């Protein structure tokens, strides 16, 4: 979860893994959450955070080598394994 804070207001988003335009900032209408929102409307902030986290979890892939979930930025699709397994196998190939 990424949190952007500016002058007592904040937004929530997925961690940035590419250079494309942001489509996943909450709240999406340009509004920013405030401290009062967190205090009085915490359910709204919680729903936004849970939505982001659920989407992030769905983007993870299982590495067939180590059988652990791996974030998309840590998974090498051309090799079909996570970066950790790839580093180990590259070391053995030398």
Secondary structure, 3 states (H helix, E strand, C coil): CEEEEECCEEEEECCCCCCCCCCCCECCCCCCEEHHHHHHCHHHHHHHHHHHHHHHHHCCEECCCCCCEECHHHEECCCCEEHHHHHHHHHHHC
